[in-house]
Amino acid sequence: MEGRPTWLEIDLDAIVHNFHVAKQASGDQTAVFPVIKANAYGLGAVPIAQALIQAGANGFCVALVEEARVLRQAGIEAPLVLLSGFTPGVEQAIIDLDVQPVLFEMEAARRLSRLCTALGVEVSLHIKVDTGMGRMGFAAVKIPAILEELERLPGLRLIGILSHLACADDLAGTQTASQLALMHNTVKQADGDGGGLIRSMANSAGVLGHPATRLDWIRPGILLYGASPFFPERSWKQDGLRPVVRWVTHLVAIREVAAGTPLGYGHDFVTRRFSRIGVLPVGYADGLSRCVQNRAWVLTHQHRVPVVGRVSMDLTMVDLTDFPEVSTGSRVTLLGEEGQEFIGVEEMATWMETIPYEVLCRLGARLPRYHLTANKPFGTHFATPFA
Ligand SMILES: *Cc1c(COP(=O)(O)O)cnc(C)c1O
């Protein structure tokens, strides 16, 4: 990566701000377990976890034991909830890494119990109930029987019950209320007064849009990373969030071509006039999807400049004809602000015909990631090879 004139800047202060948006929405009684699965949606789980511990996070959610291991190896001791990795073979890692698995399958509990018994240890876990997501979890009616069996399994300590919202981004719909009602019912049946188990349902959309789903602890993900969970109905600004990612590159070449010149793979784009075409050293291997062709813009010298032709693996072309001041080495912003202009993960998601989550998760592993704070603000600490 050395010298690559393309990188991501991740604003930890903005993530902490967004964390406080979730925390303030939830009140003091509710614990916050930020979701930092998939390397914190591609933005770097370790520095983000460290910043969020400082900010008061009570623990974290990950999807895989591999993700938990990265955090433990970095010295993060906070509680870790393992959302979806309870498959055969990971029992030892669950014990070694001291993670709290989410149980959605009884055979998994028996496997874990056997190992815990053999080693003389105890694992705390949560049980997942399907209140309407229809993807994972025990049916609500089965919960009392499951709890009975769990009580008889040594080495397991059931501490919580959780469920996942299917339609919380729909602010008007009734689905979330039905899920919540079923959750309350299930807990009541399972637990009498409901006092024993800690309960969790809310993702970002639940936290911001459905206050009653906050329960004992919340699991915000996307809102931390600066996108509204209600996008495209709402955007980050309306939800009081701050953008987190800036994606910067620099022009590596500018070519002048006659009108009628076909450009790039498939000759999909043909110039209509004498053109100055800039080349950016980023492509779909970095997470700029091929389907942004004919739709995407980038920012340079405070202008919006259109992407032209097909995005290739490592290179992308832009039309600079109207911007003679732009030269080789000029900084180009793919995500973030430049002057009055701004391109966020939400806008990029519409070009990619997807949601902000996927834009973030697809940011290429080969992009260097720099984590910045107030003392180390955006855009100031990286010399480009052209400077
Ligand atoms: C990913 C995930 C979340 C976070 O969802 P966001 O929409 O990003 O807030 C919460 N809970 C579970 C079970 C998840 O898998």
PDBQT file of the ligand as one rigid body, heavy atoms in Angstrom, charges set to zero:
ROOT
HETATM    1  C1  LIG A 401     -26.345  -6.214  12.146  1.00  0.00    +0.000 C 
HETATM    2  C2  LIG A 401     -27.260  -6.373  13.285  1.00  0.00    +0.000 A 
HETATM    3  C3  LIG A 401     -27.673  -5.256  14.033  1.00  0.00    +0.000 A 
HETATM    4  C4  LIG A 401     -27.339  -3.825  13.648  1.00  0.00    +0.000 C 
HETATM    5  O1  LIG A 401     -28.234  -3.389  12.647  1.00  0.00    +0.000 OA
HETATM    6  P1  LIG A 401     -28.223  -1.880  12.105  1.00  0.00    +0.000 P 
HETATM    7  O2  LIG A 401     -29.394  -1.836  11.182  1.00  0.00    +0.000 OA
HETATM    8  O3  LIG A 401     -26.933  -1.701  11.387  1.00  0.00    +0.000 OA
HETATM    9  O4  LIG A 401     -28.341  -0.979  13.265  1.00  0.00    +0.000 OA
HETATM   10  C5  LIG A 401     -28.422  -5.483  15.171  1.00  0.00    +0.000 A 
HETATM   11  N1  LIG A 401     -28.777  -6.733  15.538  1.00  0.00    +0.000 NA
HETATM   12  C6  LIG A 401     -28.427  -7.831  14.829  1.00  0.00    +0.000 A 
HETATM   13  C7  LIG A 401     -28.863  -9.183  15.270  1.00  0.00    +0.000 C 
HETATM   14  C8  LIG A 401     -27.675  -7.685  13.662  1.00  0.00    +0.000 A 
HETATM   15  O5  LIG A 401     -27.339  -8.762  12.965  1.00  0.00    +0.000 OA
ENDROOT
TORSDOF 0
